[in-house]
Amino acid sequence: MFETLTGRLNQIFDNLRKRGKLSEADVDAAMKEVRLALLEADVHFSVVKTFIAKVRERAVGAEVSKALNPGQQVIKIVNEELIATLGEPAPLNLTGPKPRVVMMVGLQGAGKTTAAGKLARLMKSKGERILLVAGDPYRPAAVKQLQQLGERLDVEVEADTSITPPQLAKRALDKADKGGFSLVIVDTAGRSQMDAQLMDELKAIAANVNPVDILLVIDSMIGQEALNIAQGFKDAINLTGLVLTKMDGDSRGGAAISIRSVTGVPIKFIGTGEKLDALETYDPARLSSRILGMGDMIGLIEKAEAMFDQQTAEKQAQKLMKGDFSLEDWLEQMKQMKKMGPLAQIMDMLPGQMGQAARGIDPALVEKQFKQSEAIIHSMTLKERRSPDILNASRRRRIAAGAGMEVQDVNRLIKQFREAQKMMKMLQKTGGKGLGRLFG
């Protein structure tokens, strides 16, 4: 997410940090670079113009000139203005009597049906009782896709292609009211482009169910066209929020930065992958941190908390900090890390120098090394995993053969394991002070 933009901004910020004082010319030169970086990332020109003007106004004033670290102060200003540009957090509207209705709208191919399933999973985890409504009878297999998602999530799906989507939505609302459902999520039909027929149908559905939120699902990879689509839907229906999908792809990210300022419609969720758990509640401060290469430790912790058993995690942490963890513990750590999602996303959340270093590593290569490490450890006996000191030459040859690898691969794993033990022991001796250097 924002890989190219983050790289460009980090280069600019590194140059600023090296300067003891910043002249007006230094600030202007930096702002020119930032402007180019944002435009290349597909941020709308009007948003870039306003953003640069606000940052420059603050950066050439007393706020920076009196700072102990002027370069760091400029970065702080950029972060604050970027958060302001990204808008306020806009949670799902869960006010009013139950059942509440949320409509998912958008063009074909944006990922509406998958987004409906992701939202159902997220809200179910928060204690809502969900009813999904298959309101797209036109696209082949759309109803079947939603039904399959419902089965995976253990969420009921209301579907009937013999009646119109507005009639189906009304029937689903009545069912939800009588059946004790708290939230109804309506997946609606899309078109290849906006037309009067589509908008009339969406208006009819909304009139029948009175939704608390109408969320437009937009593919973030289409760049500035996302702004035109959002504005078009906003002009036609009472749009209340946006869901940006495919934020994990190679999109330049400009739509996410521009869309709130240009359309006035808040972003409520961002999709960060294909899996059903890859939907994040939109948080401007955290997104700004990721754009500026500061990482997202809160998001990383939330991912870990969602996947890790707390007691197991605490025991593992104690072992790690004492430096007496075994290869069996190391294997468990790798398994838990894989549950957190694609490695590229985890790297994207790491802060400071650690994050910069991680983003320079090929995630596919690391995933391959993970698999090799797992195969090697699985080829060991329980005693060997718990007591690596007994791994003599003959044992290493047997383990390599069992894993289908070379002895050098086993030796490399043991070396990495020993280095990890040393690092953890060092952190324990310094009381964790080494973490400060690690995170920059």
C-alpha positions in Angstrom: 0.0 0.0 0.0 1.5 3.4 -1.1 4.9 1.7 -1.5 6.1 4.2 -4.2 4.8 7.3 -2.5 6.2 6.2 0.9 9.6 5.6 -0.7 9.7 9.0 -2.3 8.5 10.8 0.9 11.1 8.9 3.0 13.9 10.2 0.7 12.7 13.8 1.1 12.3 13.4 4.9 15.8 11.9 5.2 17.3 14.9 3.5 15.4 17.3 5.9 16.5 15.4 9.0 20.2 15.9 8.0 19.9 19.7 8.2 20.5 21.5 11.5 18.6 24.6 10.2 16.0 25.0 7.5 15.8 28.2 5.4 12.7 29.2 3.4 14.5 27.9 0.3 15.1 24.5 1.9 11.4 24.3 2.7 10.4 25.3 -0.8 12.7 22.7 -2.3 11.2 20.0 -0.1 7.6 21.1 -0.8 8.3 20.9 -4.5 9.5 17.3 -4.1 6.5 16.5 -2.0 4.2 18.0 -4.6 5.7 15.9 -7.4 5.4 12.8 -5.2 1.8 13.3 -4.5 0.9 14.1 -8.1 2.7 11.0 -9.3 0.7 9.0 -6.7 -2.5 10.2 -8.5 -3.6 12.6 -5.8 -6.0 15.2 -7.2 -4.2 18.4 -8.2 -6.5 20.7 -6.2 -5.9 18.6 -3.1 -2.2 18.8 -3.6 -2.3 22.5 -4.1 -4.2 23.1 -0.9 -2.1 20.6 1.1 1.2 22.1 0.0 0.0 25.6 0.8 -1.0 24.7 4.3 2.2 22.8 5.0 4.4 25.6 3.7 2.6 28.3 5.6 3.4 26.4 8.9 6.8 25.2 7.9 8.3 28.7 7.2 7.0 30.2 10.4 8.1 30.2 14.0 6.7 26.7 14.5 9.8 25.3 12.6 12.4 28.0 13.1 12.2 27.6 16.9 12.2 23.8 16.9 15.1 21.9 18.3 14.9 19.6 15.2 13.5 21.6 12.3 13.4 18.7 9.9 11.5 16.5 12.3 9.1 19.4 12.9 8.3 19.7 9.2 7.6 15.9 9.1 5.2 16.4 12.0 3.4 19.2 10.2 3.1 17.0 7.0 1.6 14.2 9.1 -0.9 16.5 10.8 -2.0 18.2 7.5 -2.2 14.8 5.8 -4.5 13.5 8.6 -6.7 16.6 8.2 -6.8 16.0 4.4 -7.8 12.3 4.9 -10.7 13.5 7.1 -12.3 12.3 10.3 -12.9 8.7 11.3 -16.5 7.8 10.2 -17.7 4.6 11.9 -20.7 2.7 10.6 -24.0 4.3 11.7 -25.5 1.9 14.2 -28.0 4.4 15.8 -31.7 4.0 15.7 -34.0 1.0 16.2 -33.0 -2.5 15.1 -32.8 -4.0 12.6 -30.6 -1.5 10.8 -30.0 -1.7 7.1 -26.7 -1.0 5.2 -26.7 -0.9 1.4 -23.6 -1.7 -0.6 -23.6 0.0 -4.0 -21.1 0.5 -6.8 -20.2 -0.4 -10.4 -19.4 -3.9 -11.6 -16.0 -5.3 -10.7 -15.5 -3.1 -7.6 -15.9 -6.0 -5.2 -19.3 -5.2 -3.7 -20.3 -8.8 -3.0 -17.0 -9.6 -1.3 -17.1 -6.4 0.6 -20.6 -7.3 1.8 -19.2 -10.6 3.1 -16.2 -8.9 4.8 -18.5 -6.3 6.5 -20.7 -9.2 7.7 -17.8 -10.9 9.2 -16.5 -7.8 10.9 -19.9 -6.8 12.3 -20.6 -10.3 13.5 -17.3 -10.3 15.4 -18.7 -7.2 17.2 -21.8 -9.0 18.3 -24.3 -8.1 15.6 -26.7 -10.7 14.2 -26.4 -10.4 10.4 -28.8 -11.1 7.5 -27.2 -10.8 4.1 -29.5 -9.9 1.1 -28.6 -11.0 -2.4 -30.0 -8.0 -4.3 -28.1 -8.6 -7.6 -30.1 -11.0 -9.7 -28.5 -9.8 -13.0 -24.8 -10.7 -12.7 -24.2 -14.4 -13.3 -23.4 -16.3 -10.1 -23.7 -13.1 -7.9 -26.4 -14.7 -5.7 -24.5 -18.0 -5.5 -21.3 -16.1 -4.5 -23.1 -14.4 -1.6 -24.6 -17.6 -0.5 -21.2 -19.3 -0.4 -19.8 -16.4 1.6 -22.8 -16.7 4.0 -22.0 -20.5 4.5 -18.4 -19.7 5.3 -19.4 -17.0 7.8 -22.4 -18.9 9.2 -24.5 -16.0 8.3 -28.0 -16.3 6.8 -28.6 -15.1 3.2 -32.0 -14.0 1.9 -32.2 -14.6 -1.9 -35.1 -14.9 -4.5 -34.6 -14.1 -8.2 -38.3 -14.3 -8.9 -39.0 -10.9 -7.4 -37.4 -7.5 -7.9 -34.4 -6.3 -5.7 -36.6 -3.6 -4.0 -39.2 -6.3 -3.1 -36.6 -8.7 -1.8 -35.0 -6.0 0.4 -38.4 -5.2 1.9 -39.1 -8.9 2.5 -35.6 -9.3 4.1 -36.2 -6.3 6.4 -39.6 -7.8 7.6 -37.8 -11.2 8.2 -35.0 -9.5 10.1 -37.5 -7.6 12.3 -39.4 -10.8 13.2 -36.3 -13.0 13.4 -34.2 -10.9 15.8 -31.5 -9.8 13.3 -29.8 -6.6 14.3 -28.1 -5.7 11.0 -29.2 -6.3 7.4 -26.6 -5.9 4.6 -28.0 -5.5 1.1 -25.7 -6.4 -1.8 -27.1 -4.5 -4.8 -26.6 -4.8 -8.6 -23.9 -2.9 -10.4 -23.4 -1.7 -14.0 -20.4 -1.1 -16.2 -21.3 2.5 -15.9 -23.8 4.7 -14.1 -27.2 4.9 -15.7 -30.7 6.0 -14.8 -32.0 2.5 -14.5 -29.4 1.5 -11.9 -30.0 4.7 -9.9 -33.8 4.2 -10.0 -33.5 0.7 -8.6 -31.1 1.8 -5.8 -33.5 4.6 -4.9 -36.4 2.1 -4.8 -34.5 -0.2 -2.5 -33.6 2.7 -0.2 -37.2 3.8 -0.1 -38.3 0.3 1.0 -35.7 -0.2 3.8 -34.6 3.2 4.9 -30.9 2.3 5.3 -28.8 3.9 8.0 -25.8 3.8 5.6 -25.4 3.6 1.9 -21.8 2.6 1.2 -20.2 3.0 -2.2 -17.6 0.3 -2.9 -14.8 1.6 -5.2 -11.8 -0.1 -6.7 -8.8 2.0 -5.5 -6.7 0.9 -8.5 -8.7 3.0 -11.0 -7.1 6.2 -9.7 -8.7 9.5 -10.1 -11.7 8.0 -11.9 -12.8 6.9 -8.4 -13.5 10.6 -7.7 -15.9 10.9 -10.7 -17.7 7.7 -9.7 -18.1 8.8 -6.1 -19.4 12.2 -7.2 -21.8 10.6 -9.6 -23.3 8.3 -7.0 -23.4 11.1 -4.5 -25.4 13.3 -6.9 -27.9 10.5 -7.5 -28.5 8.9 -4.1 -27.9 9.7 -0.4 -24.4 8.3 -0.2 -23.1 8.2 3.3 -19.7 6.5 3.1 -17.1 4.8 1.0 -15.4 1.4 1.0 -12.0 1.4 -0.9 -11.1 -2.1 -2.1 -7.8 -3.5 -3.4 -5.7 -1.2 -1.2 -3.2 -4.0 -1.0 -2.6 -3.9 -4.8 -0.2 -1.7 -6.8 -2.5 1.3 -6.7 -0.8 4.6 -6.2 -3.1 5.5 -3.4 -4.1 8.9 -4.7 -7.9 8.1 -4.5 -7.7 7.5 -0.8 -6.0 10.8 -0.1 -8.2 12.9 -2.5 -11.6 11.4 -2.3 -12.8 12.9 1.0 -11.6 16.4 0.1 -13.1 16.4 -3.4 -16.5 14.7 -2.7 -17.1 15.3 1.0 -18.1 11.7 1.4 -16.2 10.0 4.3 -14.2 6.8 3.9 -15.6 4.1 6.3 -13.6 1.0 5.4 -10.6 -0.1 3.3 -10.1 -3.5 1.9 -6.5 -4.8 2.2 -6.7 -8.2 0.7 -8.9 -11.0 -0.7 -9.6 -12.9 2.5 -12.7 -12.2 4.5 -10.8 -10.7 7.4 -9.0 -8.2 5.2 -11.3 -5.2 5.9 -10.1 -2.4 8.2 -12.1 0.4 9.8 -10.8 3.6 8.3 -8.5 5.5 10.6 -6.9 8.7 9.0 -4.1 8.9 11.6 -3.0 5.3 11.1 -3.3 5.6 7.3 -1.2 8.7 7.4 1.5 6.9 9.5 1.7 4.2 6.9 1.9 6.6 4.0 4.7 8.5 5.6 6.6 5.3 6.5 5.9 5.5 10.2 4.2 2.1 10.3 1.0 1.2 12.0 1.9 -0.5 15.3 -1.7 -0.2 16.6 -3.0 -2.1 13.5 -0.2 -4.7 13.9 -1.1 -5.2 17.5 -4.8 -5.6 16.6 -4.0 -8.2 14.0 -1.9 -10.1 16.6 -4.6 -9.9 19.3 -7.2 -11.2 16.8 -5.1 -14.2 16.0 -3.1 -15.0 19.1 -4.3 -16.9 22.2 -3.5 -14.4 25.0 -2.1 -17.0 27.5 0.0 -18.7 24.8 1.3 -15.3 23.6 2.3 -14.2 27.1 4.2 -17.5 27.7 5.9 -17.2 24.4 6.8 -13.5 25.1 8.3 -14.5 28.5 10.4 -17.2 26.8 11.5 -14.9 24.0 12.7 -12.2 26.4 14.6 -14.7 28.6 16.3 -16.1 25.5 15.5 -19.7 26.4 12.9 -20.4 23.7 13.3 -23.5 21.7 12.9 -24.4 18.0 9.5 -25.6 18.8 8.6 -22.1 20.2 10.1 -20.6 17.1 8.0 -22.8 14.8 4.9 -21.7 16.8 5.8 -18.0 16.3 6.1 -18.6 12.5 2.7 -20.2 12.4 1.1 -17.4 14.4 2.7 -14.8 12.2 1.4 -16.4 9.0 -2.1 -16.2 10.5 -1.8 -12.5 10.7 -2.0 -12.1 6.9 0.3 -11.6 3.9 3.8 -10.8 4.9 3.9 -7.7 2.7 1.0 -6.2 4.8 2.8 -6.9 8.0 6.0 -5.3 6.7 4.0 -2.3 5.7 2.9 -1.8 9.3 6.4 -1.8 10.8 7.7 1.6 11.9 11.0 3.5 11.5 14.2 1.9 10.3 12.8 -1.6 10.8 9.9 -0.8 8.4 12.2 0.7 5.8 14.5 -2.3 5.9 11.6 -4.7 5.8 10.1 -3.0 2.7 13.4 -3.6 0.9 12.9 -7.4 1.3 11.0 -9.5 -1.2 8.0 -11.0 0.7 7.9 -14.0 -1.6 11.5 -14.9 -0.7 10.7 -14.6 3.0 7.6 -16.8 2.6 9.7 -19.4 0.8 12.2 -19.3 3.7 9.3 -19.7 6.2 8.2 -22.9 4.4 11.7 -24.2 4.3 12.2 -23.5 8.0 8.9 -25.2 8.9 9.9 -28.3 6.8 13.3 -28.5 8.6 11.8 -28.2 12.1 9.1 -30.7 11.3 11.8 -33.2 10.3 13.3 -33.0 13.8 12.3 -35.1 16.8 10.5 -33.5 19.7 13.7 -33.8 21.7 15.8 -32.1 19.0 13.3 -29.2 18.7 13.4 -28.6 22.5 17.2 -29.1 22.8 19.0 -27.8 19.7 22.4 -28.3 21.3 22.2 -32.1 20.6 22.1 -31.5 16.8 25.4 -33.1 15.8 26.5 -33.7 12.1 24.7 -37.0 11.7 21.4 -35.7 13.1 21.6 -32.7 10.7 22.2 -35.0 7.7 19.1 -37.0 8.7 17.0 -33.8 9.2 18.1 -32.4 5.8 17.2 -35.6 4.0 13.8 -35.7 5.7 13.0 -32.1 4.7 14.3 -32.7 1.1 17.0 -30.1 1.6 20.8 -29.7 2.0 22.7 -29.8 5.3 23.7 -26.2 4.6 20.0 -25.2 4.8 19.8 -26.9 8.3 23.0 -25.1 9.4 21.6 -21.8 8.2 18.4 -22.3 10.2 20.3 -23.1 13.4 22.5 -20.1 12.9 19.5 -17.8 12.5 18.0 -19.4 15.6 21.1 -18.8 17.6 21.3 -15.1 16.5 17.7 -14.6 17.5 18.5 -16.0 21.0 21.4 -13.7 21.3 19.3 -10.7 20.3 16.6 -11.5 22.8 19.2 -11.9 25.6 20.7 -8.6 24.7 17.3 -6.9 24.9 16.7 -8.4 28.3 20.1 -7.2 29.6 19.4 -3.6 28.3 15.9 -3.6 29.7 14.5 -3.3 26.1 16.5 -0.1 25.4 17.7 -1.7 22.2 14.1 -1.5 20.9 14.5 2.3 20.6 17.4 1.9 18.1 15.5 -0.8 16.3 12.4 1.4 15.7 14.4 4.5 14.9 
